[in-house]
Amino acid sequence: MTIEMLPLMLAAFEANKFFVAGLAAVGAGLGIGLLGSKAAEATGRNPGAATPILVLSIILAALIEGVFILSAFAV
């Protein structure tokens, strides 16, 4: 490994960071999508429990987005 390879290695490291942040965004999007789908399904099955389901969905969506934000800033 020579000093001439250093810029190439740094560029590959930066590309890898962006790839990992992109995967985290895709994972968070899928997680929130599944959460919304299952919450709508649960509300359809039991309309009387709509408020507790909504509260739990909002809390879980915030936690999912928090994990994405932490992973995006950690990279």
mmCIF file of the N, C-alpha and C atoms, coordinates in Angstrom:
data_MODEL
# 
_entry.id   MODEL 
# 
loop_
_atom_site.group_PDB 
_atom_site.id 
_atom_site.type_symbol 
_atom_site.label_atom_id 
_atom_site.label_alt_id 
_atom_site.label_comp_id 
_atom_site.label_asym_id 
_atom_site.label_entity_id 
_atom_site.label_seq_id 
_atom_site.pdbx_PDB_ins_code 
_atom_site.Cartn_x 
_atom_site.Cartn_y 
_atom_site.Cartn_z 
_atom_site.occupancy 
_atom_site.B_iso_or_equiv 
_atom_site.pdbx_formal_charge 
_atom_site.auth_seq_id 
_atom_site.auth_comp_id 
_atom_site.auth_asym_id 
_atom_site.auth_atom_id 
_atom_site.pdbx_PDB_model_num 
ATOM 1   N N  . MET A 1 1  ? 0.853   -1.168 0.000  1.00 0.00 ? 1  MET A N  1 
ATOM 2   C CA . MET A 1 1  ? 0.000   0.000  0.000  1.00 0.00 ? 1  MET A CA 1 
ATOM 3   C C  . MET A 1 1  ? 0.900   1.234  0.000  1.00 0.00 ? 1  MET A C  1 
ATOM 4   N N  . THR A 1 2  ? 0.674   2.080  -0.989 1.00 0.00 ? 2  THR A N  1 
ATOM 5   C CA . THR A 1 2  ? 1.496   3.273  -1.092 1.00 0.00 ? 2  THR A CA 1 
ATOM 6   C C  . THR A 1 2  ? 0.658   4.498  -0.780 1.00 0.00 ? 2  THR A C  1 
ATOM 7   N N  . ILE A 1 3  ? 1.334   5.618  -0.665 1.00 0.00 ? 3  ILE A N  1 
ATOM 8   C CA . ILE A 1 3  ? 0.649   6.868  -0.331 1.00 0.00 ? 3  ILE A CA 1 
ATOM 9   C C  . ILE A 1 3  ? -0.245  7.332  -1.483 1.00 0.00 ? 3  ILE A C  1 
ATOM 10  N N  . GLU A 1 4  ? 0.045   6.880  -2.698 1.00 0.00 ? 4  GLU A N  1 
ATOM 11  C CA . GLU A 1 4  ? -0.770  7.266  -3.840 1.00 0.00 ? 4  GLU A CA 1 
ATOM 12  C C  . GLU A 1 4  ? -2.161  6.642  -3.777 1.00 0.00 ? 4  GLU A C  1 
ATOM 13  N N  . MET A 1 5  ? -2.299  5.550  -3.058 1.00 0.00 ? 5  MET A N  1 
ATOM 14  C CA . MET A 1 5  ? -3.594  4.868  -2.963 1.00 0.00 ? 5  MET A CA 1 
ATOM 15  C C  . MET A 1 5  ? -4.514  5.501  -1.923 1.00 0.00 ? 5  MET A C  1 
ATOM 16  N N  . LEU A 1 6  ? -4.003  6.405  -1.102 1.00 0.00 ? 6  LEU A N  1 
ATOM 17  C CA . LEU A 1 6  ? -4.778  6.990  -0.017 1.00 0.00 ? 6  LEU A CA 1 
ATOM 18  C C  . LEU A 1 6  ? -6.037  7.714  -0.502 1.00 0.00 ? 6  LEU A C  1 
ATOM 19  N N  . PRO A 1 7  ? -5.982  8.579  -1.537 1.00 0.00 ? 7  PRO A N  1 
ATOM 20  C CA . PRO A 1 7  ? -7.228  9.228  -1.984 1.00 0.00 ? 7  PRO A CA 1 
ATOM 21  C C  . PRO A 1 7  ? -8.271  8.229  -2.484 1.00 0.00 ? 7  PRO A C  1 
ATOM 22  N N  . LEU A 1 8  ? -7.838  7.188  -3.141 1.00 0.00 ? 8  LEU A N  1 
ATOM 23  C CA . LEU A 1 8  ? -8.766  6.175  -3.623 1.00 0.00 ? 8  LEU A CA 1 
ATOM 24  C C  . LEU A 1 8  ? -9.425  5.441  -2.461 1.00 0.00 ? 8  LEU A C  1 
ATOM 25  N N  . MET A 1 9  ? -8.642  5.138  -1.437 1.00 0.00 ? 9  MET A N  1 
ATOM 26  C CA . MET A 1 9  ? -9.200  4.461  -0.263 1.00 0.00 ? 9  MET A CA 1 
ATOM 27  C C  . MET A 1 9  ? -10.177 5.361  0.475  1.00 0.00 ? 9  MET A C  1 
ATOM 28  N N  . LEU A 1 10 ? -9.863  6.647  0.588  1.00 0.00 ? 10 LEU A N  1 
ATOM 29  C CA . LEU A 1 10 ? -10.769 7.576  1.251  1.00 0.00 ? 10 LEU A CA 1 
ATOM 30  C C  . LEU A 1 10 ? -12.072 7.727  0.470  1.00 0.00 ? 10 LEU A C  1 
ATOM 31  N N  . ALA A 1 11 ? -11.990 7.770  -0.855 1.00 0.00 ? 11 ALA A N  1 
ATOM 32  C CA . ALA A 1 11 ? -13.195 7.873  -1.678 1.00 0.00 ? 11 ALA A CA 1 
ATOM 33  C C  . ALA A 1 11 ? -14.065 6.630  -1.518 1.00 0.00 ? 11 ALA A C  1 
ATOM 34  N N  . ALA A 1 12 ? -13.450 5.463  -1.446 1.00 0.00 ? 12 ALA A N  1 
ATOM 35  C CA . ALA A 1 12 ? -14.216 4.232  -1.256 1.00 0.00 ? 12 ALA A CA 1 
ATOM 36  C C  . ALA A 1 12 ? -14.868 4.219  0.119  1.00 0.00 ? 12 ALA A C  1 
ATOM 37  N N  . PHE A 1 13 ? -14.176 4.738  1.127  1.00 0.00 ? 13 PHE A N  1 
ATOM 38  C CA . PHE A 1 13 ? -14.749 4.807  2.472  1.00 0.00 ? 13 PHE A CA 1 
ATOM 39  C C  . PHE A 1 13 ? -15.949 5.749  2.502  1.00 0.00 ? 13 PHE A C  1 
ATOM 40  N N  . GLU A 1 14 ? -15.856 6.898  1.824  1.00 0.00 ? 14 GLU A N  1 
ATOM 41  C CA . GLU A 1 14 ? -16.975 7.837  1.771  1.00 0.00 ? 14 GLU A CA 1 
ATOM 42  C C  . GLU A 1 14 ? -18.165 7.217  1.045  1.00 0.00 ? 14 GLU A C  1 
ATOM 43  N N  . ALA A 1 15 ? -17.922 6.517  -0.044 1.00 0.00 ? 15 ALA A N  1 
ATOM 44  C CA . ALA A 1 15 ? -19.008 5.870  -0.773 1.00 0.00 ? 15 ALA A CA 1 
ATOM 45  C C  . ALA A 1 15 ? -19.670 4.806  0.088  1.00 0.00 ? 15 ALA A C  1 
ATOM 46  N N  . ASN A 1 16 ? -18.887 4.104  0.870  1.00 0.00 ? 16 ASN A N  1 
ATOM 47  C CA . ASN A 1 16 ? -19.422 3.077  1.757  1.00 0.00 ? 16 ASN A CA 1 
ATOM 48  C C  . ASN A 1 16 ? -20.304 3.708  2.826  1.00 0.00 ? 16 ASN A C  1 
ATOM 49  N N  . LYS A 1 17 ? -19.910 4.856  3.357  1.00 0.00 ? 17 LYS A N  1 
ATOM 50  C CA . LYS A 1 17 ? -20.716 5.548  4.362  1.00 0.00 ? 17 LYS A CA 1 
ATOM 51  C C  . LYS A 1 17 ? -22.074 5.945  3.793  1.00 0.00 ? 17 LYS A C  1 
ATOM 52  N N  . PHE A 1 18 ? -22.076 6.460  2.578  1.00 0.00 ? 18 PHE A N  1 
ATOM 53  C CA . PHE A 1 18 ? -23.344 6.860  1.965  1.00 0.00 ? 18 PHE A CA 1 
ATOM 54  C C  . PHE A 1 18 ? -24.227 5.655  1.678  1.00 0.00 ? 18 PHE A C  1 
ATOM 55  N N  . PHE A 1 19 ? -23.618 4.547  1.297  1.00 0.00 ? 19 PHE A N  1 
ATOM 56  C CA . PHE A 1 19 ? -24.373 3.323  1.051  1.00 0.00 ? 19 PHE A CA 1 
ATOM 57  C C  . PHE A 1 19 ? -25.035 2.830  2.334  1.00 0.00 ? 19 PHE A C  1 
ATOM 58  N N  . VAL A 1 20 ? -24.300 2.867  3.437  1.00 0.00 ? 20 VAL A N  1 
ATOM 59  C CA . VAL A 1 20 ? -24.843 2.424  4.719  1.00 0.00 ? 20 VAL A CA 1 
ATOM 60  C C  . VAL A 1 20 ? -25.970 3.351  5.168  1.00 0.00 ? 20 VAL A C  1 
ATOM 61  N N  . ALA A 1 21 ? -25.812 4.657  4.989  1.00 0.00 ? 21 ALA A N  1 
ATOM 62  C CA . ALA A 1 21 ? -26.875 5.601  5.349  1.00 0.00 ? 21 ALA A CA 1 
ATOM 63  C C  . ALA A 1 21 ? -28.106 5.373  4.474  1.00 0.00 ? 21 ALA A C  1 
ATOM 64  N N  . GLY A 1 22 ? -27.906 5.051  3.218  1.00 0.00 ? 22 GLY A N  1 
ATOM 65  C CA . GLY A 1 22 ? -29.026 4.744  2.334  1.00 0.00 ? 22 GLY A CA 1 
ATOM 66  C C  . GLY A 1 22 ? -29.763 3.484  2.751  1.00 0.00 ? 22 GLY A C  1 
ATOM 67  N N  . LEU A 1 23 ? -29.005 2.464  3.149  1.00 0.00 ? 23 LEU A N  1 
ATOM 68  C CA . LEU A 1 23 ? -29.641 1.245  3.644  1.00 0.00 ? 23 LEU A CA 1 
ATOM 69  C C  . LEU A 1 23 ? -30.440 1.516  4.914  1.00 0.00 ? 23 LEU A C  1 
ATOM 70  N N  . ALA A 1 24 ? -29.922 2.371  5.781  1.00 0.00 ? 24 ALA A N  1 
ATOM 71  C CA . ALA A 1 24 ? -30.654 2.722  6.999  1.00 0.00 ? 24 ALA A CA 1 
ATOM 72  C C  . ALA A 1 24 ? -31.952 3.445  6.653  1.00 0.00 ? 24 ALA A C  1 
ATOM 73  N N  . ALA A 1 25 ? -31.913 4.313  5.653  1.00 0.00 ? 25 ALA A N  1 
ATOM 74  C CA . ALA A 1 25 ? -33.124 5.022  5.240  1.00 0.00 ? 25 ALA A CA 1 
ATOM 75  C C  . ALA A 1 25 ? -34.153 4.062  4.653  1.00 0.00 ? 25 ALA A C  1 
ATOM 76  N N  . VAL A 1 26 ? -33.698 3.125  3.839  1.00 0.00 ? 26 VAL A N  1 
ATOM 77  C CA . VAL A 1 26 ? -34.617 2.131  3.267  1.00 0.00 ? 26 VAL A CA 1 
ATOM 78  C C  . VAL A 1 26 ? -35.223 1.269  4.365  1.00 0.00 ? 26 VAL A C  1 
ATOM 79  N N  . GLY A 1 27 ? -34.417 0.856  5.324  1.00 0.00 ? 27 GLY A N  1 
ATOM 80  C CA . GLY A 1 27 ? -34.914 0.050  6.429  1.00 0.00 ? 27 GLY A CA 1 
ATOM 81  C C  . GLY A 1 27 ? -35.936 0.799  7.262  1.00 0.00 ? 27 GLY A C  1 
ATOM 82  N N  . ALA A 1 28 ? -35.672 2.075  7.528  1.00 0.00 ? 28 ALA A N  1 
ATOM 83  C CA . ALA A 1 28 ? -36.631 2.874  8.302  1.00 0.00 ? 28 ALA A CA 1 
ATOM 84  C C  . ALA A 1 28 ? -37.924 3.062  7.521  1.00 0.00 ? 28 ALA A C  1 
ATOM 85  N N  . GLY A 1 29 ? -37.818 3.283  6.229  1.00 0.00 ? 29 GLY A N  1 
ATOM 86  C CA . GLY A 1 29 ? -39.022 3.434  5.410  1.00 0.00 ? 29 GLY A CA 1 
ATOM 87  C C  . GLY A 1 29 ? -39.861 2.170  5.385  1.00 0.00 ? 29 GLY A C  1 
ATOM 88  N N  . LEU A 1 30 ? -39.205 1.044  5.244  1.00 0.00 ? 30 LEU A N  1 
ATOM 89  C CA . LEU A 1 30 ? -39.938 -0.227 5.270  1.00 0.00 ? 30 LEU A CA 1 
ATOM 90  C C  . LEU A 1 30 ? -40.574 -0.475 6.632  1.00 0.00 ? 30 LEU A C  1 
ATOM 91  N N  . GLY A 1 31 ? -39.848 -0.146 7.689  1.00 0.00 ? 31 GLY A N  1 
ATOM 92  C CA . GLY A 1 31 ? -40.380 -0.346 9.034  1.00 0.00 ? 31 GLY A CA 1 
ATOM 93  C C  . GLY A 1 31 ? -41.610 0.498  9.295  1.00 0.00 ? 31 GLY A C  1 
ATOM 94  N N  . ILE A 1 32 ? -41.573 1.765  8.900  1.00 0.00 ? 32 ILE A N  1 
ATOM 95  C CA . ILE A 1 32 ? -42.726 2.635  9.115  1.00 0.00 ? 32 ILE A CA 1 
ATOM 96  C C  . ILE A 1 32 ? -43.877 2.220  8.209  1.00 0.00 ? 32 ILE A C  1 
ATOM 97  N N  . GLY A 1 33 ? -43.578 1.771  7.013  1.00 0.00 ? 33 GLY A N  1 
ATOM 98  C CA . GLY A 1 33 ? -44.633 1.289  6.130  1.00 0.00 ? 33 GLY A CA 1 
ATOM 99  C C  . GLY A 1 33 ? -45.341 0.066  6.696  1.00 0.00 ? 33 GLY A C  1 
ATOM 100 N N  . LEU A 1 34 ? -44.569 -0.878 7.200  1.00 0.00 ? 34 LEU A N  1 
ATOM 101 C CA . LEU A 1 34 ? -45.173 -2.062 7.826  1.00 0.00 ? 34 LEU A CA 1 
ATOM 102 C C  . LEU A 1 34 ? -45.961 -1.689 9.076  1.00 0.00 ? 34 LEU A C  1 
ATOM 103 N N  . LEU A 1 35 ? -45.435 -0.752 9.840  1.00 0.00 ? 35 LEU A N  1 
ATOM 104 C CA . LEU A 1 35 ? -46.138 -0.299 11.036 1.00 0.00 ? 35 LEU A CA 1 
ATOM 105 C C  . LEU A 1 35 ? -47.486 0.306  10.682 1.00 0.00 ? 35 LEU A C  1 
ATOM 106 N N  . GLY A 1 36 ? -47.513 1.162  9.677  1.00 0.00 ? 36 GLY A N  1 
ATOM 107 C CA . GLY A 1 36 ? -48.779 1.769  9.256  1.00 0.00 ? 36 GLY A CA 1 
ATOM 108 C C  . GLY A 1 36 ? -49.754 0.747  8.713  1.00 0.00 ? 36 GLY A C  1 
ATOM 109 N N  . SER A 1 37 ? -49.248 -0.200 7.958  1.00 0.00 ? 37 SER A N  1 
ATOM 110 C CA . SER A 1 37 ? -50.105 -1.242 7.404  1.00 0.00 ? 37 SER A CA 1 
ATOM 111 C C  . SER A 1 37 ? -50.754 -2.077 8.498  1.00 0.00 ? 37 SER A C  1 
ATOM 112 N N  . LYS A 1 38 ? -49.944 -2.510 9.447  1.00 0.00 ? 38 LYS A N  1 
ATOM 113 C CA . LYS A 1 38 ? -50.472 -3.347 10.526 1.00 0.00 ? 38 LYS A CA 1 
ATOM 114 C C  . LYS A 1 38 ? -51.380 -2.552 11.463 1.00 0.00 ? 38 LYS A C  1 
ATOM 115 N N  . ALA A 1 39 ? -51.095 -1.269 11.650 1.00 0.00 ? 39 ALA A N  1 
ATOM 116 C CA . ALA A 1 39 ? -51.966 -0.442 12.489 1.00 0.00 ? 39 ALA A CA 1 
ATOM 117 C C  . ALA A 1 39 ? -53.327 -0.261 11.828 1.00 0.00 ? 39 ALA A C  1 
ATOM 118 N N  . ALA A 1 40 ? -53.339 -0.050 10.513 1.00 0.00 ? 40 ALA A N  1 
ATOM 119 C CA . ALA A 1 40 ? -54.609 0.076  9.807  1.00 0.00 ? 40 ALA A CA 1 
ATOM 120 C C  . ALA A 1 40 ? -55.386 -1.241 9.851  1.00 0.00 ? 40 ALA A C  1 
ATOM 121 N N  . GLU A 1 41 ? -54.677 -2.347 9.719  1.00 0.00 ? 41 GLU A N  1 
ATOM 122 C CA . GLU A 1 41 ? -55.322 -3.657 9.786  1.00 0.00 ? 41 GLU A CA 1 
ATOM 123 C C  . GLU A 1 41 ? -55.917 -3.900 11.177 1.00 0.00 ? 41 GLU A C  1 
ATOM 124 N N  . ALA A 1 42 ? -55.173 -3.542 12.211 1.00 0.00 ? 42 ALA A N  1 
ATOM 125 C CA . ALA A 1 42 ? -55.665 -3.733 13.575 1.00 0.00 ? 42 ALA A CA 1 
ATOM 126 C C  . ALA A 1 42 ? -56.867 -2.841 13.860 1.00 0.00 ? 42 ALA A C  1 
ATOM 127 N N  . THR A 1 43 ? -56.848 -1.622 13.350 1.00 0.00 ? 43 THR A N  1 
ATOM 128 C CA . THR A 1 43 ? -57.976 -0.717 13.544 1.00 0.00 ? 43 THR A CA 1 
ATOM 129 C C  . THR A 1 43 ? -59.204 -1.226 12.786 1.00 0.00 ? 43 THR A C  1 
ATOM 130 N N  . GLY A 1 44 ? -58.990 -1.803 11.641 1.00 0.00 ? 44 GLY A N  1 
ATOM 131 C CA . GLY A 1 44 ? -60.107 -2.380 10.896 1.00 0.00 ? 44 GLY A CA 1 
ATOM 132 C C  . GLY A 1 44 ? -60.731 -3.567 11.612 1.00 0.00 ? 44 GLY A C  1 
ATOM 133 N N  . ARG A 1 45 ? -59.925 -4.340 12.295 1.00 0.00 ? 45 ARG A N  1 
ATOM 134 C CA . ARG A 1 45 ? -60.443 -5.494 13.025 1.00 0.00 ? 45 ARG A CA 1 
ATOM 135 C C  . ARG A 1 45 ? -61.150 -5.094 14.321 1.00 0.00 ? 45 ARG A C  1 
ATOM 136 N N  . ASN A 1 46 ? -60.640 -4.026 14.956 1.00 0.00 ? 46 ASN A N  1 
ATOM 137 C CA . ASN A 1 46 ? -61.216 -3.596 16.232 1.00 0.00 ? 46 ASN A CA 1 
ATOM 138 C C  . ASN A 1 46 ? -61.265 -2.066 16.259 1.00 0.00 ? 46 ASN A C  1 
ATOM 139 N N  . PRO A 1 47 ? -62.313 -1.465 15.703 1.00 0.00 ? 47 PRO A N  1 
ATOM 140 C CA . PRO A 1 47 ? -62.377 -0.002 15.641 1.00 0.00 ? 47 PRO A CA 1 
ATOM 141 C C  . PRO A 1 47 ? -62.411 0.678  17.005 1.00 0.00 ? 47 PRO A C  1 
ATOM 142 N N  . GLY A 1 48 ? -62.837 -0.030 18.030 1.00 0.00 ? 48 GLY A N  1 
ATOM 143 C CA . GLY A 1 48 ? -62.884 0.555  19.358 1.00 0.00 ? 48 GLY A CA 1 
ATOM 144 C C  . GLY A 1 48 ? -61.504 0.822  19.943 1.00 0.00 ? 48 GLY A C  1 
ATOM 145 N N  . ALA A 1 49 ? -60.494 0.150  19.428 1.00 0.00 ? 49 ALA A N  1 
ATOM 146 C CA . ALA A 1 49 ? -59.131 0.319  19.933 1.00 0.00 ? 49 ALA A CA 1 
ATOM 147 C C  . ALA A 1 49 ? -58.304 1.253  19.056 1.00 0.00 ? 49 ALA A C  1 
ATOM 148 N N  . ALA A 1 50 ? -58.979 2.119  18.319 1.00 0.00 ? 50 ALA A N  1 
ATOM 149 C CA . ALA A 1 50 ? -58.267 2.988  17.379 1.00 0.00 ? 50 ALA A CA 1 
ATOM 150 C C  . ALA A 1 50 ? -57.323 3.959  18.090 1.00 0.00 ? 50 ALA A C  1 
ATOM 151 N N  . THR A 1 51 ? -57.761 4.525  19.205 1.00 0.00 ? 51 THR A N  1 
ATOM 152 C CA . THR A 1 51 ? -56.915 5.507  19.901 1.00 0.00 ? 51 THR A CA 1 
ATOM 153 C C  . THR A 1 51 ? -55.643 4.878  20.469 1.00 0.00 ? 51 THR A C  1 
ATOM 154 N N  . PRO A 1 52 ? -55.720 3.754  21.197 1.00 0.00 ? 52 PRO A N  1 
ATOM 155 C CA . PRO A 1 52 ? -54.467 3.156  21.682 1.00 0.00 ? 52 PRO A CA 1 
ATOM 156 C C  . PRO A 1 52 ? -53.547 2.692  20.548 1.00 0.00 ? 52 PRO A C  1 
ATOM 157 N N  . ILE A 1 53 ? -54.132 2.218  19.465 1.00 0.00 ? 53 ILE A N  1 
ATOM 158 C CA . ILE A 1 53 ? -53.319 1.791  18.320 1.00 0.00 ? 53 ILE A CA 1 
ATOM 159 C C  . ILE A 1 53 ? -52.611 2.991  17.707 1.00 0.00 ? 53 ILE A C  1 
ATOM 160 N N  . LEU A 1 54 ? -53.318 4.114  17.602 1.00 0.00 ? 54 LEU A N  1 
ATOM 161 C CA . LEU A 1 54 ? -52.717 5.331  17.052 1.00 0.00 ? 54 LEU A CA 1 
ATOM 162 C C  . LEU A 1 54 ? -51.573 5.824  17.931 1.00 0.00 ? 54 LEU A C  1 
ATOM 163 N N  . VAL A 1 55 ? -51.778 5.807  19.237 1.00 0.00 ? 55 VAL A N  1 
ATOM 164 C CA . VAL A 1 55 ? -50.733 6.260  20.162 1.00 0.00 ? 55 VAL A CA 1 
ATOM 165 C C  . VAL A 1 55 ? -49.489 5.382  20.041 1.00 0.00 ? 55 VAL A C  1 
ATOM 166 N N  . LEU A 1 56 ? -49.677 4.081  20.037 1.00 0.00 ? 56 LEU A N  1 
ATOM 167 C CA . LEU A 1 56 ? -48.540 3.170  19.897 1.00 0.00 ? 56 LEU A CA 1 
ATOM 168 C C  . LEU A 1 56 ? -47.845 3.329  18.544 1.00 0.00 ? 56 LEU A C  1 
ATOM 169 N N  . SER A 1 57 ? -48.627 3.556  17.508 1.00 0.00 ? 57 SER A N  1 
ATOM 170 C CA . SER A 1 57 ? -48.041 3.731  16.177 1.00 0.00 ? 57 SER A CA 1 
ATOM 171 C C  . SER A 1 57 ? -47.179 4.981  16.115 1.00 0.00 ? 57 SER A C  1 
ATOM 172 N N  . ILE A 1 58 ? -47.641 6.061  16.714 1.00 0.00 ? 58 ILE A N  1 
ATOM 173 C CA . ILE A 1 58 ? -46.863 7.297  16.703 1.00 0.00 ? 58 ILE A CA 1 
ATOM 174 C C  . ILE A 1 58 ? -45.565 7.115  17.491 1.00 0.00 ? 58 ILE A C  1 
ATOM 175 N N  . ILE A 1 59 ? -45.647 6.473  18.638 1.00 0.00 ? 59 ILE A N  1 
ATOM 176 C CA . ILE A 1 59 ? -44.445 6.242  19.447 1.00 0.00 ? 59 ILE A CA 1 
ATOM 177 C C  . ILE A 1 59 ? -43.454 5.356  18.697 1.00 0.00 ? 59 ILE A C  1 
ATOM 178 N N  . LEU A 1 60 ? -43.937 4.283  18.093 1.00 0.00 ? 60 LEU A N  1 
ATOM 179 C CA . LEU A 1 60 ? -43.038 3.379  17.373 1.00 0.00 ? 60 LEU A CA 1 
ATOM 180 C C  . LEU A 1 60 ? -42.456 4.039  16.128 1.00 0.00 ? 60 LEU A C  1 
ATOM 181 N N  . ALA A 1 61 ? -43.236 4.857  15.427 1.00 0.00 ? 61 ALA A N  1 
ATOM 182 C CA . ALA A 1 61 ? -42.702 5.556  14.260 1.00 0.00 ? 61 ALA A CA 1 
ATOM 183 C C  . ALA A 1 61 ? -41.593 6.521  14.677 1.00 0.00 ? 61 ALA A C  1 
ATOM 184 N N  . ALA A 1 62 ? -41.770 7.197  15.805 1.00 0.00 ? 62 ALA A N  1 
ATOM 185 C CA . ALA A 1 62 ? -40.723 8.102  16.290 1.00 0.00 ? 62 ALA A CA 1 
ATOM 186 C C  . ALA A 1 62 ? -39.464 7.323  16.661 1.00 0.00 ? 62 ALA A C  1 
ATOM 187 N N  . LEU A 1 63 ? -39.617 6.158  17.269 1.00 0.00 ? 63 LEU A N  1 
ATOM 188 C CA . LEU A 1 63 ? -38.447 5.348  17.616 1.00 0.00 ? 63 LEU A CA 1 
ATOM 189 C C  . LEU A 1 63 ? -37.732 4.840  16.370 1.00 0.00 ? 63 LEU A C  1 
ATOM 190 N N  . ILE A 1 64 ? -38.492 4.430  15.363 1.00 0.00 ? 64 ILE A N  1 
ATOM 191 C CA . ILE A 1 64 ? -37.880 3.959  14.119 1.00 0.00 ? 64 ILE A CA 1 
ATOM 192 C C  . ILE A 1 64 ? -37.102 5.090  13.449 1.00 0.00 ? 64 ILE A C  1 
ATOM 193 N N  . GLU A 1 65 ? -37.699 6.278  13.387 1.00 0.00 ? 65 GLU A N  1 
ATOM 194 C CA . GLU A 1 65 ? -36.999 7.409  12.783 1.00 0.00 ? 65 GLU A CA 1 
ATOM 195 C C  . GLU A 1 65 ? -35.788 7.808  13.615 1.00 0.00 ? 65 GLU A C  1 
ATOM 196 N N  . GLY A 1 66 ? -35.883 7.662  14.929 1.00 0.00 ? 66 GLY A N  1 
ATOM 197 C CA . GLY A 1 66 ? -34.737 7.978  15.776 1.00 0.00 ? 66 GLY A CA 1 
ATOM 198 C C  . GLY A 1 66 ? -33.570 7.060  15.512 1.00 0.00 ? 66 GLY A C  1 
ATOM 199 N N  . VAL A 1 67 ? -33.831 5.799  15.288 1.00 0.00 ? 67 VAL A N  1 
ATOM 200 C CA . VAL A 1 67 ? -32.761 4.858  14.964 1.00 0.00 ? 67 VAL A CA 1 
ATOM 201 C C  . VAL A 1 67 ? -32.115 5.243  13.628 1.00 0.00 ? 67 VAL A C  1 
ATOM 202 N N  . PHE A 1 68 ? -32.942 5.655  12.659 1.00 0.00 ? 68 PHE A N  1 
ATOM 203 C CA . PHE A 1 68 ? -32.374 6.079  11.373 1.00 0.00 ? 68 PHE A CA 1 
ATOM 204 C C  . PHE A 1 68 ? -31.518 7.328  11.539 1.00 0.00 ? 68 PHE A C  1 
ATOM 205 N N  . ILE A 1 69 ? -31.996 8.296  12.296 1.00 0.00 ? 69 ILE A N  1 
ATOM 206 C CA . ILE A 1 69 ? -31.230 9.527  12.473 1.00 0.00 ? 69 ILE A CA 1 
ATOM 207 C C  . ILE A 1 69 ? -29.908 9.235  13.179 1.00 0.00 ? 69 ILE A C  1 
ATOM 208 N N  . LEU A 1 70 ? -29.942 8.381  14.190 1.00 0.00 ? 70 LEU A N  1 
ATOM 209 C CA . LEU A 1 70 ? -28.694 8.020  14.864 1.00 0.00 ? 70 LEU A CA 1 
ATOM 210 C C  . LEU A 1 70 ? -27.729 7.318  13.916 1.00 0.00 ? 70 LEU A C  1 
ATOM 211 N N  . SER A 1 71 ? -28.243 6.432  13.087 1.00 0.00 ? 71 SER A N  1 
ATOM 212 C CA . SER A 1 71 ? -27.352 5.729  12.156 1.00 0.00 ? 71 SER A CA 1 
ATOM 213 C C  . SER A 1 71 ? -26.840 6.663  11.069 1.00 0.00 ? 71 SER A C  1 
ATOM 214 N N  . ALA A 1 72 ? -27.648 7.629  10.656 1.00 0.00 ? 72 ALA A N  1 
ATOM 215 C CA . ALA A 1 72 ? -27.193 8.565  9.611  1.00 0.00 ? 72 ALA A CA 1 
ATOM 216 C C  . ALA A 1 72 ? -26.107 9.485  10.144 1.00 0.00 ? 72 ALA A C  1 
ATOM 217 N N  . PHE A 1 73 ? -26.219 9.925  11.397 1.00 0.00 ? 73 PHE A N  1 
ATOM 218 C CA . PHE A 1 73 ? -25.217 10.814 11.949 1.00 0.00 ? 73 PHE A CA 1 
ATOM 219 C C  . PHE A 1 73 ? -23.981 10.067 12.441 1.00 0.00 ? 73 PHE A C  1 
ATOM 220 N N  . ALA A 1 74 ? -24.135 8.810  12.764 1.00 0.00 ? 74 ALA A N  1 
ATOM 221 C CA . ALA A 1 74 ? -22.987 8.028  13.229 1.00 0.00 ? 74 ALA A CA 1 
ATOM 222 C C  . ALA A 1 74 ? -22.066 7.654  12.083 1.00 0.00 ? 74 ALA A C  1 
ATOM 223 N N  . VAL A 1 75 ? -22.600 7.664  10.882 1.00 0.00 ? 75 VAL A N  1 
ATOM 224 C CA . VAL A 1 75 ? -21.801 7.262  9.718  1.00 0.00 ? 75 VAL A CA 1 
ATOM 225 C C  . VAL A 1 75 ? -20.920 8.365  9.256  1.00 0.00 ? 75 VAL A C  1 
# 
